[in-house]
Amino acid sequence: MAISLIRSLTASVVRNVSALKRDAKRLHKNSHLVFGTEYPLKVCQHAVAVSRGFRSLEDVENLSRRLGLEKDAPFWTILGRSDNHQAALNALYQLGLEYSENGPLVFTGNQRHSIVPALALLFEEMSARKLPGLILVETQAGSVQETLVYDGIKALGIDEIFDGFRSLDVREKNLPVSLCTGPRCWASAIRDVLDLETQSRLRQADWAMTLETSAFEHAKSRRQVTQSKNFDAIPFYSVKEAACQLAYGHGSPVWMDGEAKIASFPTLDKDTAKAVLDLIEELAERNFSLGVSCEHESCWRPYVVLFSRNDRASEVLASVAHSYYSWCQPRENPAPILYVSDGTVPYAPLFLSYGGNTAVVNGLDEIPAGEQLGEFYGYTNAFKVVGSSEGLTYMGKRVSLEGT
């Protein structure tokens, strides 16, 4: 009922604002006949605005922006809020909760108590910044509609906006999209899902930097480097070829030109090489190189990505999607990200380690030190929010979520 009323009132205001602008144009066209002199359109708009009860033309323009009447307003602009949404927003305002570059917002406690305010915060940030956001869901559910994320979407009444998201289940073997990212992101994504001992050996061998350089040179030799303002992406094929060459080859590969400088190529022991190549093979069995370019689409469309902690390849591909909203974004206005894990055992992928501009809802009781597997270092700078049946608690202040 509340949503219908809000939409009805919004539609009425939209009609009135549109009528005001039409009348102002008519007055401008005939201003010489009415006033004896021709007035600029801005003056006529101001006059009509005041006659309709507004204090100034600026009030009308501010209202137009809030209602999404701008031609360039993205589809996720919030035009109205349900009772649950407004209650969550009031709580966020009272607590002063917002995304921060200093560290992630970690909602502790049962995920169901935090998902509604966490989603409200994400959508409010997207609407205010006019930036598409990313929802990462670590789950065993078969579809996003079976997750608590969708329960929160329905509770907020923003399912129409959510329908515009690109839904990407990277657990599937065949994806109708093209997933490419920067060579550094590829190297980090692959290394970060391996066990800690293997990661340590790869760091000692400086494997990631060598893979990054070699993969980029391979893609450049094939003219497959996609250059953009903030990001140079390469396909997985070049990463695969470079990784195999590092495992089996000796010396510089044939695709390295004279300008690419690598002091020495690392020699991996048998177990480390096998661990890397097994993961490379898992990724090679997936099809994610043809279709819609996620790198370009993510510039204007929000994503919801489903992956599983029990599927290493899916976690690597989730990291690739994550790079579009973290590494690729300008530092002065980064995209908001929400990470949700609905398992009974808390989990956080290592690719979240950059920390800032992220909200985390994964069922933690306390924020960990960030030293164990799955405890990324961003936790040490995290802002703790406690979600419970009584509401949200932040910095010693509790606010109820009445209506949610």
Buried (B, 14 or more C-beta within 10 A) or exposed (E): EBBEEBBEEBEEBBEEBEEBBEBBBEBBEEBEEEEEEBBEBEBBBBBBBBEBEBEEBEEBBEBBEBBBBEEEBBBBBBBBBBBBBBBBBBBBEBBEBBBBEEBBBBBBBBBBBBBBBBBBBBBBBBBEBEBBBBBBBBBBBEEBEEBBBBBBBBBBBBEEBBEEBBBBBBBBEEBEBBBBBBBBBBBBBBBBBBEEEBBEBBEEBBBBBBBBBBBBBBBBBBEBBBEEEEBBBBBBBBBBBBBBBBBEEEEBBEBBEEEBEBEEBBEBEEEBBEBBBEBBEBBBEBEBEEEBBBBBBBBEBBBBBBBBBEBBBBBBBBBBBBBBBBBBBEEEEBBBBBBBBBBEEBBBBBBBBBBBBBBBBBBBEEBBEBEEEBBBBBBBBBBBBBBBEEBBBBEEEBBBBEBB
